[in-house]
Amino acid sequence: MVALKEEVKEETKKSEDIVEERIYTVPLDRAWIRPRTKRAPRAIRLLKAFIRRHMKVNEESIKILNEVNERIWSRGIQKPPRRIVVRVTKDKEGTVTVHLAEGG
């Protein structure tokens, strides 16, 4: 019970720290230009480049959550999705976190 209360406090604290939040549809079509065995890693790099360009941050401050990574790798290395809808949040320290958008 105490751990649950701490999680709720952390969640509200994190929501207060959010400076900016945006929803993007990221095109990953360029990953399909690569050979079949290199497409999913290329899609991850494309996602990071898109976020870096649109949120104006450097590579080290981007954090892609596991749920986004699993969505890109869901059909294996050879068939990543053509596009993905993500919710991007930026906190006070400048750290950008990439979440899956609800219903996307």
DRENDOTOR-410101 format. One line per 2 residues: their letters; for each residue x, y negated, z negated of C-alpha. Coordinates in steps of 0.05 Angstrom, whole numbers, padded with zeros to 5 digits, m for minus. Layout:
N
A) X Y Z  ...
***
This chain:
104
MV) 00000 00000 00000  00057 m00048 m00017
AL) 00092 m00031 00049  00028 m00048 00087
KE) 00023 m00116 00054  00096 m00130 00071
EV) 00082 m00112 00144  00023 m00160 00146
KE) 00066 m00215 00116  00121 m00203 00167
ET) 00071 m00204 00224  00041 m00271 00202
KK) 00111 m00299 00192  00132 m00277 00261
SE) 00070 m00308 00293  00087 m00374 00260
DI) 00158 m00372 00288  00133 m00367 00360
VE) 00149 m00430 00398  00126 m00409 00467
ER) 00084 m00352 00495  00070 m00337 00569
IY) 00041 m00281 00610  00076 m00263 00675
TV) 00065 m00214 00731  00135 m00193 00749
PL) 00146 m00166 00819  00192 m00106 00820
DR) 00188 m00091 00895  00261 m00106 00905
AW) 00279 m00045 00864  00252 m00002 00920
IR) 00307 m00026 00967  00358 00013 00926
PR) 00370 00088 00934  00319 00132 00898
TK) 00364 00149 00839  00378 00076 00822
RA) 00309 00045 00824  00287 00044 00751
PR) 00353 00014 00726  00348 m00038 00781
AI) 00276 m00054 00759  00301 m00068 00688
RL) 00355 m00115 00715  00302 m00150 00759
LK) 00258 m00159 00698  00315 m00189 00657
AF) 00334 m00236 00715  00261 m00259 00722
IR) 00255 m00273 00647  00322 m00309 00646
RH) 00301 m00353 00704  00232 m00371 00679
MK) 00246 m00378 00604  00313 m00414 00613
VN) 00354 m00369 00567  00417 m00329 00573
EE) 00421 m00253 00581  00440 m00239 00508
SI) 00377 m00271 00479  00328 m00227 00518
KI) 00297 m00167 00481  00256 m00118 00521
LN) 00211 m00077 00476  00209 m00001 00482
EV) 00137 m00002 00508  00159 m00043 00569
NE) 00218 00003 00581  00174 00065 00576
RI) 00124 00035 00626  00179 00023 00677
WS) 00208 00092 00667  00140 00127 00661
RG) 00144 00159 00730  00218 00172 00727
IQ) 00279 00140 00757  00254 00145 00829
KP) 00186 00112 00825  00183 00050 00780
PR) 00120 00007 00785  00116 m00045 00840
RI) 00096 m00099 00790  00087 m00104 00715
VV) 00047 m00153 00672  00084 m00176 00610
RV) 00074 m00224 00553  00137 m00263 00537
TK) 00148 m00298 00470  00203 m00345 00450
DK) 00219 m00359 00377  00254 m00417 00341
EG) 00323 m00385 00348  00314 m00379 00424
TV) 00305 m00304 00424  00258 m00281 00479
TV) 00217 m00217 00468  00182 m00182 00526
HL) 00118 m00144 00508  00068 m00108 00552
AE) 00006 m00151 00564  m00059 m00123 00536
GG) m00100 m00091 00591  m00042 m00098 00640
***
